[in-house]
Amino acid sequence: MAGVALDHLQIAMPAGGEAAARRFFGGILGMTEVAKPQALAGRGGLWFTLDGGVGFHLGVAADFRPATRAHAGLRLDGFDAVLARLAGAGLVAVQDRDTFGRRRVYLDDPFGNRLELIDGA
């Protein structure tokens, strides 16, 4: 489709989960946190940016329920280093290959949301 591009993706998190989100998304996955606009900062949650300028937002949901089927598929450079950081943090990642033969893992974020990480090499 011409003229259509992903601007941002938002997933939910429970209130008070910002520290855990920073450790996981920033520390382990290596995402870059960006400041939320002042008008939205009081709502909680965090914003990150991905290569290419796509936003990855974590929004607080009062009635939070993790997404256990729907998921973000994130292509990562330094895939082996990310896997090592996941293992070092005691996180379980199920390794697999996708239909294109790329290495990938499935895992849950700190809140139980399903994620797919794909080797960007």
Secondary structure, DSSP 4 states (H G I P E B T S, - for coil): -TT----EEEEEE-TT-HHHHIIIIIIIS-PEEEPPPHHHHTT--EEEE-GGG-EEEEEE-TT----SSS-EEEEESSHHHHHHHHHHTT---EEEE-TTS-EEEEEE-TTS-EEEEEE--
